Amino acid sequence: MFSLDAFHHEYDTDNRDMVIDGKPFRFIVPGSIERFIDPEDPLQDFPLWAKIWYAGAVLAGHLNNMPVETGKRLLEIGAGIGVAGVVAAVAGHDVTITDYNTDALNFARANAHINNCSHVQVDRLDWKKPDLEGRFDTIVGSEVIYRTEDVLLLLHLFQRYLKPDGRVILAEEMRKTIDSFYRQMDPYYSISVRKNRMRSETEESLVLLIELTPKSV
């Protein structure tokens, strides 16, 4: 049983308020990332999960507006602190939130709790040794096409967990790995892309909303 009191005792935290299509959300984030960084090898398992990325906000908004279909299951991969999955669950989708990192999963559980969707399933998923049960109608993720070596892992993940008539929805900022991703996926999936420009007071970012549907065999 998840305990919010035990969570706050374990972690130094801060809050981030967000509005997604007029709906208010509050997300708990690490107050500092220092404890999650290996001083001997700072780049090893750097806590990218600890930040709310533009792409996560784009994906959250898309899922909030996606029609809820009874009996349809949604899997979020590389969820980090769970922003998109929590927003989808609040909207009424049947969501399973996954990540590899134990700390990220604890933050995702806390965020589900404070946004009144503590019923959402939160599980660990190792892309190299996936052992999650079942298949899903929709697989979603944000900023998961980060390393070239992950592209083939993603392909295997989609093939294992996506239903034959399902779809994959990813939100990604532009980076070099996108071209490699398209090349690897093209033999198996039809790909559509929509561009979203996100702006703040200090910066602008281009986020791609990528949808994949299995090609007929």
C-alpha positions as CSV (number, residue, x, y, z in Angstrom):
1,M,0.0,0.0,0.0
2,F,1.4,3.4,-1.1
3,S,1.9,5.9,1.7
4,L,2.3,9.6,0.8
5,D,3.7,10.3,4.3
6,A,6.4,7.6,3.8
7,F,7.2,9.0,0.3
8,H,7.7,12.6,1.7
9,H,9.9,11.2,4.5
10,E,12.1,9.4,1.9
11,Y,12.4,12.2,-0.7
12,D,13.2,15.9,-0.9
13,T,10.4,17.2,-3.1
14,D,9.0,20.2,-4.8
15,N,5.7,20.9,-6.6
16,R,4.9,21.9,-10.1
17,D,1.4,23.2,-11.0
18,M,0.2,22.6,-14.6
19,V,-3.0,23.3,-16.5
20,I,-3.8,20.8,-19.2
21,D,-6.7,22.0,-21.4
22,G,-8.2,23.9,-18.5
23,K,-7.8,21.1,-16.0
24,P,-5.5,21.9,-13.0
25,F,-2.8,19.3,-12.0
26,R,-0.1,19.3,-9.4
27,F,3.0,17.1,-9.8
28,I,5.6,16.3,-7.2
29,V,9.2,16.5,-8.6
30,P,12.5,16.0,-6.9
31,G,13.7,19.0,-5.0
32,S,17.2,18.2,-6.1
33,I,18.7,15.5,-8.4
34,E,22.0,15.2,-6.5
35,R,21.1,12.0,-4.7
36,F,20.2,10.3,-8.0
37,I,23.6,11.0,-9.7
38,D,26.6,8.7,-9.3
39,P,29.6,10.9,-8.4
40,E,31.9,8.3,-9.9
41,D,30.1,8.4,-13.3
42,P,27.7,11.3,-13.5
43,L,26.4,10.4,-16.9
44,Q,25.6,6.8,-16.0
45,D,21.8,6.6,-15.5
46,F,21.5,10.4,-15.3
47,P,18.0,11.2,-13.9
48,L,16.3,12.5,-17.0
49,W,13.1,11.1,-15.5
50,A,13.1,13.8,-12.8
51,K,12.1,16.7,-15.2
52,I,8.8,17.6,-16.7
53,W,9.7,17.9,-20.4
54,Y,7.8,19.8,-23.1
55,A,7.1,16.6,-24.9
56,G,5.5,15.1,-21.8
57,A,3.1,18.1,-21.7
58,V,2.3,17.7,-25.4
59,L,1.5,14.0,-24.9
60,A,-0.6,14.7,-21.8
61,G,-2.7,17.2,-23.7
62,H,-3.2,14.8,-26.6
63,L,-4.3,11.9,-24.3
64,N,-6.6,14.2,-22.3
65,N,-8.5,14.9,-25.6
66,M,-8.4,11.3,-26.9
67,P,-11.8,9.6,-26.6
68,V,-12.1,7.1,-23.8
69,E,-13.1,3.7,-25.1
70,T,-14.4,1.1,-22.7
71,G,-12.2,-2.0,-22.4
72,K,-9.2,-0.4,-24.2
73,R,-5.9,-0.5,-22.3
74,L,-3.1,2.1,-22.5
75,L,0.5,1.5,-21.6
76,E,2.9,4.4,-20.9
77,I,6.6,3.5,-21.3
78,G,9.5,5.6,-19.9
79,A,6.9,7.5,-17.8
80,G,9.3,9.2,-15.5
81,I,7.2,11.0,-12.8
82,G,4.1,10.0,-14.7
83,V,2.7,13.2,-16.1
84,A,1.1,11.9,-19.2
85,G,-0.2,8.7,-17.6
86,V,-1.7,10.6,-14.7
87,V,-3.5,13.0,-17.0
88,A,-4.8,10.1,-19.1
89,A,-6.0,8.3,-16.0
90,V,-7.8,11.4,-14.8
91,A,-9.5,11.7,-18.3
92,G,-10.8,8.1,-17.8
93,H,-8.4,5.9,-19.7
94,D,-7.3,2.5,-18.3
95,V,-3.6,3.3,-17.9
96,T,-0.6,1.2,-16.9
97,I,2.4,3.5,-16.1
98,T,5.8,2.0,-16.4
99,D,9.5,3.0,-16.0
100,Y,12.7,1.2,-15.3
101,N,13.9,3.4,-12.4
102,T,12.5,2.7,-8.9
103,D,12.7,6.3,-7.8
104,A,10.7,7.4,-10.9
105,L,8.1,4.8,-10.1
106,N,7.8,6.1,-6.6
107,F,7.2,9.7,-7.9
108,A,4.7,8.4,-10.4
109,R,2.7,6.7,-7.6
110,A,2.8,9.8,-5.5
111,N,1.6,11.9,-8.5
112,A,-1.3,9.5,-9.1
113,H,-2.2,9.7,-5.5
114,I,-2.3,13.5,-5.3
115,N,-4.3,13.8,-8.5
116,N,-6.9,11.4,-7.3
117,C,-6.2,8.5,-9.5
118,S,-4.3,6.2,-7.1
119,H,-6.1,3.2,-8.8
120,V,-3.8,3.5,-11.8
121,Q,-1.4,0.6,-12.2
122,V,2.3,1.5,-11.8
123,D,4.8,-1.2,-12.8
124,R,8.5,-1.6,-13.5
125,L,9.4,-2.4,-17.1
126,D,12.9,-3.2,-18.2
127,W,13.0,-2.8,-22.0
128,K,15.9,-5.3,-22.2
129,K,14.1,-7.9,-20.2
130,P,10.3,-7.1,-20.5
131,D,8.2,-9.3,-18.2
132,L,5.0,-7.3,-18.1
133,E,1.9,-9.4,-18.7
134,G,-0.7,-8.7,-21.4
135,R,-1.1,-6.6,-24.6
136,F,-2.3,-3.1,-25.0
137,D,-4.5,-1.1,-27.5
138,T,-2.3,2.0,-27.2
139,I,1.3,2.4,-26.2
140,V,2.5,6.0,-25.4
141,G,5.7,7.6,-24.4
142,S,7.5,11.0,-24.4
143,E,11.2,11.5,-24.9
144,V,11.9,7.8,-25.3
145,I,13.7,8.0,-28.6
146,Y,16.8,9.4,-26.8
147,R,19.6,7.0,-27.6
148,T,20.2,5.2,-30.9
149,E,20.7,1.9,-29.0
150,D,17.1,2.2,-27.7
151,V,15.5,2.2,-31.1
152,L,15.7,-1.6,-31.6
153,L,14.5,-2.2,-28.0
154,L,11.5,0.0,-28.7
155,L,10.7,-2.0,-31.9
156,H,10.8,-5.2,-29.9
157,L,8.7,-3.6,-27.1
158,F,6.0,-2.5,-29.6
159,Q,5.9,-6.0,-31.2
160,R,5.5,-7.7,-27.9
161,Y,2.9,-5.4,-26.2
162,L,0.9,-3.7,-29.0
163,K,-2.3,-5.4,-30.2
164,P,-2.5,-6.0,-34.0
165,D,-5.0,-3.3,-34.4
166,G,-3.4,-0.9,-31.8
167,R,-1.3,2.2,-32.2
168,V,1.8,3.8,-30.7
169,I,1.8,7.6,-29.8
170,L,5.1,9.2,-29.0
171,A,5.9,12.9,-28.3
172,E,9.6,13.8,-29.0
173,E,11.7,16.9,-29.4
174,M,13.8,16.9,-32.5
175,R,17.1,15.1,-32.3
176,K,19.4,13.0,-34.4
177,T,17.9,9.6,-33.3
178,I,14.5,10.4,-34.9
179,D,15.7,9.5,-38.4
180,S,17.1,6.2,-37.2
181,F,13.8,5.5,-35.5
182,Y,11.8,6.2,-38.7
183,R,14.0,3.8,-40.7
184,Q,13.7,1.0,-38.2
185,M,9.9,1.3,-37.8
186,D,9.1,1.9,-41.5
187,P,9.0,-1.8,-42.5
188,Y,6.4,-2.6,-39.8
189,Y,4.4,0.6,-39.1
190,S,2.7,3.4,-41.0
191,I,4.0,6.6,-39.5
192,S,2.3,10.0,-39.2
193,V,3.8,13.1,-37.6
194,R,2.3,16.3,-36.3
195,K,4.5,19.2,-35.2
196,N,3.8,21.2,-32.1
197,R,5.6,24.4,-31.1
198,M,5.9,24.9,-27.3
199,R,6.8,28.4,-26.0
200,S,7.8,29.8,-22.6
201,E,9.0,33.2,-21.6
202,T,12.6,32.2,-22.3
203,E,12.6,29.4,-25.0
204,E,10.8,27.7,-27.8
205,S,10.8,24.0,-28.6
206,L,9.5,21.9,-31.5
207,V,7.8,18.7,-30.4
208,L,6.8,15.9,-32.8
209,L,3.7,13.9,-32.1
210,I,4.4,10.6,-33.8
211,E,1.7,8.0,-34.4
212,L,2.5,4.4,-35.6
213,T,0.0,1.9,-36.7
214,P,0.9,-1.7,-37.8
215,K,1.1,-2.3,-41.5
216,S,-0.9,-5.2,-42.9
217,V,1.1,-8.3,-43.4
